[in-house]
Amino acid sequence: MDIGQRIKQKRLEKNYTQEYVATRLGISQNAYSRIETGLTQLKTERLDTLASILETPVDNFISKSLENVKQISVENTIYDYNHLLSTKNLIERYEQRLQELIK
């Protein structure tokens, strides 16, 4: 679940409408909708304000996102490492084959 989905979930828990939260933020309902759908990136100040309106710590919105970033980073590192091993293995096989051809 991304930040926008978490914000929406908290808004629904509070029984707030998008219009209500948008008004508190000083933006249109359409602009607020773009936050929940992830089409608008939130600046820190706006995220702080949203957390205040929804009466929840900012961490509730970003901690899972940070975990996802860490997971993606780990997965990319594993992929890169496996790709490197595979490339190294391929080079070793070519070198071995080259040595055989030289003999």
Secondary structure, 3 states (H helix, E strand, C coil): CCHHHHHHHHHHHCCCCHHHHHHHHCCCHHHHHHHHCCCCCCCHHHHHHHHHHCCCCCHHHHHHHHHHHHHHHHHHHHHHHHHHHHHHHHHHHHHHHHHHHHC
